[in-house]
């Protein structure tokens, strides 16, 4: 297959992939609007989301479903995407919640008491492996996001 170049020197065969990653990164910043993240925090979340999506090979539809709170799809790629994303935020290390990091990052945005209440509900969750644990934690935090 011959790659043609657009007017800016980018391969036109890579443009759909780049567009997908841009859309995906915009979709996956968990609760960024609800938590009133700074532009810098949003940019980091978007970059982490795009990197993890590419790394785990999830589709646009899977990303949208997860962002919209659809946890019916238990595809291992989705679970490992959640793990990647939560590890990049520092919330998880090797499948273990880092409660101090979660509180430090979310406390100033949502209030420490609210974050601690959600942590009490969610942080003890353990799945079959680190990807399953991350997915279940992501789901728990998502379902309790109104409190943070």
Phi and psi in degrees as GROMACS dihedral restraints (atoms count N, CA, C in turn):
[ dihedral_restraints ]
;  ai    aj    ak    al  type     phi  dphi    fc
    3     4     5     6     1   -93.8    20    10
    4     5     6     7     1   129.4    20    10
    6     7     8     9     1   -90.0    20    10
    7     8     9    10     1   128.5    20    10
    9    10    11    12     1   -98.3    20    10
   10    11    12    13     1   157.7    20    10
   12    13    14    15     1  -108.2    20    10
   13    14    15    16     1   141.6    20    10
   15    16    17    18     1   -82.4    20    10
   16    17    18    19     1  -174.0    20    10
   18    19    20    21     1   -68.4    20    10
   19    20    21    22     1   -14.4    20    10
   21    22    23    24     1  -102.4    20    10
   22    23    24    25     1     4.6    20    10
   24    25    26    27     1    89.0    20    10
   25    26    27    28     1     7.8    20    10
   27    28    29    30     1   -89.8    20    10
   28    29    30    31     1   145.5    20    10
   30    31    32    33     1   -66.1    20    10
   31    32    33    34     1   128.2    20    10
   33    34    35    36     1   -70.3    20    10
   34    35    36    37     1   -21.2    20    10
   36    37    38    39     1   -74.2    20    10
   37    38    39    40     1   -19.6    20    10
   39    40    41    42     1   -92.2    20    10
   40    41    42    43     1   -10.1    20    10
   42    43    44    45     1   -62.1    20    10
   43    44    45    46     1   -45.6    20    10
   45    46    47    48     1   -58.9    20    10
   46    47    48    49     1   -38.4    20    10
   48    49    50    51     1   -65.9    20    10
   49    50    51    52     1   -41.9    20    10
   51    52    53    54     1   -64.9    20    10
   52    53    54    55     1   -42.0    20    10
   54    55    56    57     1   -62.6    20    10
   55    56    57    58     1   -41.7    20    10
   57    58    59    60     1   -59.7    20    10
   58    59    60    61     1   -46.0    20    10
   60    61    62    63     1   -64.8    20    10
   61    62    63    64     1   -36.3    20    10
   63    64    65    66     1   -65.8    20    10
   64    65    66    67     1   -46.3    20    10
   66    67    68    69     1   -63.1    20    10
   67    68    69    70     1   -45.4    20    10
   69    70    71    72     1   -61.2    20    10
   70    71    72    73     1   -43.8    20    10
   72    73    74    75     1   -63.8    20    10
   73    74    75    76     1   -34.4    20    10
   75    76    77    78     1   -68.3    20    10
   76    77    78    79     1   -32.6    20    10
   78    79    80    81     1   -75.6    20    10
   79    80    81    82     1   -35.2    20    10
   81    82    83    84     1   -92.0    20    10
   82    83    84    85     1     1.4    20    10
   84    85    86    87     1   -71.0    20    10
   85    86    87    88     1    98.0    20    10
   87    88    89    90     1   -60.7    20    10
   88    89    90    91     1   122.5    20    10
   90    91    92    93     1    53.9    20    10
   91    92    93    94     1    24.7    20    10
   93    94    95    96     1   -60.5    20    10
   94    95    96    97     1   -39.0    20    10
   96    97    98    99     1   -70.6    20    10
   97    98    99   100     1   -40.3    20    10
   99   100   101   102     1   -69.0    20    10
  100   101   102   103     1   -32.0    20    10
  102   103   104   105     1   -93.7    20    10
  103   104   105   106     1    -1.1    20    10
  105   106   107   108     1    55.4    20    10
  106   107   108   109     1    55.5    20    10
  108   109   110   111     1   -71.8    20    10
  109   110   111   112     1   151.7    20    10
  111   112   113   114     1   -70.8    20    10
  112   113   114   115     1   165.7    20    10
  114   115   116   117     1   -59.5    20    10
  115   116   117   118     1   -39.1    20    10
  117   118   119   120     1   -64.4    20    10
  118   119   120   121     1   -43.7    20    10
  120   121   122   123     1   -64.5    20    10
  121   122   123   124     1   -40.4    20    10
  123   124   125   126     1   -62.5    20    10
  124   125   126   127     1   -43.1    20    10
  126   127   128   129     1   -61.8    20    10
  127   128   129   130     1   -42.3    20    10
  129   130   131   132     1   -64.4    20    10
  130   131   132   133     1   -44.8    20    10
  132   133   134   135     1   -61.6    20    10
  133   134   135   136     1   -42.7    20    10
  135   136   137   138     1   -63.5    20    10
  136   137   138   139     1   -45.0    20    10
  138   139   140   141     1   -63.3    20    10
  139   140   141   142     1   -43.8    20    10
  141   142   143   144     1   -63.3    20    10
  142   143   144   145     1   -41.5    20    10
  144   145   146   147     1   -61.7    20    10
  145   146   147   148     1   -44.8    20    10
  147   148   149   150     1   -65.1    20    10
  148   149   150   151     1   -43.6    20    10
  150   151   152   153     1   -62.5    20    10
  151   152   153   154     1   -46.0    20    10
  153   154   155   156     1   -67.4    20    10
  154   155   156   157     1   -37.2    20    10
  156   157   158   159     1   -63.7    20    10
  157   158   159   160     1   -43.9    20    10
  159   160   161   162     1   -66.1    20    10
  160   161   162   163     1   -44.4    20    10
  162   163   164   165     1   -60.6    20    10
  163   164   165   166     1   -42.3    20    10
  165   166   167   168     1   -92.1    20    10
  166   167   168   169     1   -10.0    20    10
  168   169   170   171     1    70.1    20    10
  169   170   171   172     1    37.4    20    10
  171   172   173   174     1   -84.8    20    10
  172   173   174   175     1   156.8    20    10
  174   175   176   177     1   -88.8    20    10
  175   176   177   178     1   166.8    20    10
  177   178   179   180     1   -60.1    20    10
  178   179   180   181     1   -44.0    20    10
  180   181   182   183     1   -62.1    20    10
  181   182   183   184     1   -39.5    20    10
  183   184   185   186     1   -64.6    20    10
  184   185   186   187     1   -41.5    20    10
  186   187   188   189     1   -63.4    20    10
  187   188   189   190     1   -44.1    20    10
  189   190   191   192     1   -63.7    20    10
  190   191   192   193     1   -43.5    20    10
  192   193   194   195     1   -60.1    20    10
  193   194   195   196     1   -45.0    20    10
  195   196   197   198     1   -65.0    20    10
  196   197   198   199     1   -43.8    20    10
  198   199   200   201     1   -61.6    20    10
  199   200   201   202     1   -33.6    20    10
  201   202   203   204     1   -86.7    20    10
  202   203   204   205     1     5.4    20    10
  204   205   206   207     1    83.7    20    10
  205   206   207   208     1    20.2    20    10
  207   208   209   210     1   -88.7    20    10
  208   209   210   211     1   106.4    20    10
  210   211   212   213     1  -105.9    20    10
  211   212   213   214     1    21.2    20    10
  213   214   215   216     1   -73.6    20    10
  214   215   216   217     1   -28.7    20    10
  216   217   218   219     1   -86.0    20    10
  217   218   219   220     1   109.8    20    10
  219   220   221   222     1  -101.5    20    10
  220   221   222   223     1    30.7    20    10
  222   223   224   225     1   -54.2    20    10
  223   224   225   226     1   131.1    20    10
  225   226   227   228     1   -55.6    20    10
  226   227   228   229     1   -31.4    20    10
  228   229   230   231     1   -64.6    20    10
  229   230   231   232     1   -39.3    20    10
  231   232   233   234     1   -65.4    20    10
  232   233   234   235     1   -43.2    20    10
  234   235   236   237     1   -62.5    20    10
  235   236   237   238     1   -42.8    20    10
  237   238   239   240     1   -72.9    20    10
  238   239   240   241     1   -27.6    20    10
  240   241   242   243     1   -61.1    20    10
  241   242   243   244     1   -46.5    20    10
  243   244   245   246     1   -59.0    20    10
  244   245   246   247     1   -42.2    20    10
  246   247   248   249     1   -62.8    20    10
  247   248   249   250     1   -47.7    20    10
  249   250   251   252     1   -57.1    20    10
  250   251   252   253     1   -48.9    20    10
  252   253   254   255     1   -62.4    20    10
  253   254   255   256     1   -46.1    20    10
  255   256   257   258     1   -69.0    20    10
  256   257   258   259     1   -30.8    20    10
  258   259   260   261     1   -69.5    20    10
  259   260   261   262     1   -40.1    20    10
  261   262   263   264     1   -65.0    20    10
  262   263   264   265     1   -30.8    20    10
  264   265   266   267     1   -77.3    20    10
  265   266   267   268     1   -15.6    20    10
  267   268   269   270     1    89.7    20    10
  268   269   270   271     1     1.6    20    10
  270   271   272   273     1   -71.5    20    10
  271   272   273   274     1   -27.5    20    10
  273   274   275   276     1  -128.7    20    10
  274   275   276   277     1   144.8    20    10
  276   277   278   279     1  -135.9    20    10
  277   278   279   280     1   118.8    20    10
  279   280   281   282     1    49.3    20    10
  280   281   282   283     1    43.2    20    10
  282   283   284   285     1    80.2    20    10
  283   284   285   286     1     5.2    20    10
  285   286   287   288     1  -110.0    20    10
  286   287   288   289     1   127.3    20    10
  288   289   290   291     1   -63.9    20    10
  289   290   291   292     1   140.0    20    10
  291   292   293   294     1  -107.2    20    10
  292   293   294   295     1    84.3    20    10
  294   295   296   297     1   -58.6    20    10
  295   296   297   298     1   -34.4    20    10
  297   298   299   300     1   -67.2    20    10
  298   299   300   301     1   -37.1    20    10
  300   301   302   303     1   -69.0    20    10
  301   302   303   304     1   -44.9    20    10
  303   304   305   306     1   -57.7    20    10
  304   305   306   307     1   -48.1    20    10
  306   307   308   309     1   -64.4    20    10
  307   308   309   310     1   -42.0    20    10
  309   310   311   312     1   -64.6    20    10
  310   311   312   313     1   -37.1    20    10
  312   313   314   315     1   -85.0    20    10
  313   314   315   316     1   -37.9    20    10
  315   316   317   318     1   -94.7    20    10
  316   317   318   319     1   -26.2    20    10
  318   319   320   321     1   -54.8    20    10
  319   320   321   322     1   -49.9    20    10
  321   322   323   324     1   -64.9    20    10
  322   323   324   325     1   -24.2    20    10
  324   325   326   327     1   -86.2    20    10
  325   326   327   328     1   -34.7    20    10
  327   328   329   330     1  -123.4    20    10
  328   329   330   331     1    -8.0    20    10
  330   331   332   333     1    97.9    20    10
  331   332   333   334     1   131.2    20    10
  333   334   335   336     1   -60.4    20    10
  334   335   336   337     1   -42.4    20    10
  336   337   338   339     1   -62.0    20    10
  337   338   339   340     1   -41.7    20    10
  339   340   341   342     1   -64.4    20    10
  340   341   342   343     1   -43.6    20    10
  342   343   344   345     1   -64.8    20    10
  343   344   345   346     1   -43.9    20    10
  345   346   347   348     1   -60.9    20    10
  346   347   348   349     1   -36.7    20    10
  348   349   350   351     1   -64.5    20    10
  349   350   351   352     1   -42.1    20    10
  351   352   353   354     1   -70.1    20    10
  352   353   354   355     1   -39.3    20    10
  354   355   356   357     1   -59.1    20    10
  355   356   357   358     1   -40.6    20    10
  357   358   359   360     1   -62.0    20    10
  358   359   360   361     1   -32.6    20    10
  360   361   362   363     1   -80.1    20    10
  361   362   363   364     1   -33.0    20    10
  363   364   365   366     1  -110.3    20    10
  364   365   366   367     1   -35.0    20    10
  366   367   368   369     1   -67.6    20    10
  367   368   369   370     1   -15.8    20    10
  369   370   371   372     1   -87.4    20    10
  370   371   372   373     1    -1.4    20    10
  372   373   374   375     1   -64.0    20    10
  373   374   375   376     1   133.7    20    10
  375   376   377   378     1  -132.0    20    10
  376   377   378   379     1   127.2    20    10
  378   379   380   381     1   -99.2    20    10
  379   380   381   382     1  -170.6    20    10
  381   382   383   384     1   -68.0    20    10
  382   383   384   385     1   -29.7    20    10
  384   385   386   387     1  -152.5    20    10
  385   386   387   388     1  -177.3    20    10
  387   388   389   390     1   -66.7    20    10
  388   389   390   391     1   -31.1    20    10
  390   391   392   393     1   -69.3    20    10
  391   392   393   394     1   -42.9    20    10
  393   394   395   396     1   -65.1    20    10
  394   395   396   397     1   -41.1    20    10
  396   397   398   399     1   -59.9    20    10
  397   398   399   400     1   -47.0    20    10
  399   400   401   402     1   -61.9    20    10
  400   401   402   403     1   -42.2    20    10
  402   403   404   405     1   -62.9    20    10
  403   404   405   406     1   -45.6    20    10
  405   406   407   408     1   -65.4    20    10
  406   407   408   409     1   -38.8    20    10
  408   409   410   411     1   -64.5    20    10
  409   410   411   412     1   -44.4    20    10
  411   412   413   414     1   -57.4    20    10
  412   413   414   415     1   -45.0    20    10
  414   415   416   417     1   -62.8    20    10
  415   416   417   418     1   -44.7    20    10
  417   418   419   420     1   -63.4    20    10
  418   419   420   421     1   -46.2    20    10
  420   421   422   423     1   -64.2    20    10
  421   422   423   424     1   -39.2    20    10
  423   424   425   426     1   -62.3    20    10
  424   425   426   427     1   -48.2    20    10
  426   427   428   429     1   -67.3    20    10
  427   428   429   430     1   -21.2    20    10
  429   430   431   432     1  -106.7    20    10
  430   431   432   433     1    13.1    20    10
  432   433   434   435     1   -62.6    20    10
  433   434   435   436     1   -25.5    20    10
  435   436   437   438     1   -62.9    20    10
  436   437   438   439     1   -23.3    20    10
  438   439   440   441     1   -86.2    20    10
  439   440   441   442     1   -12.3    20    10
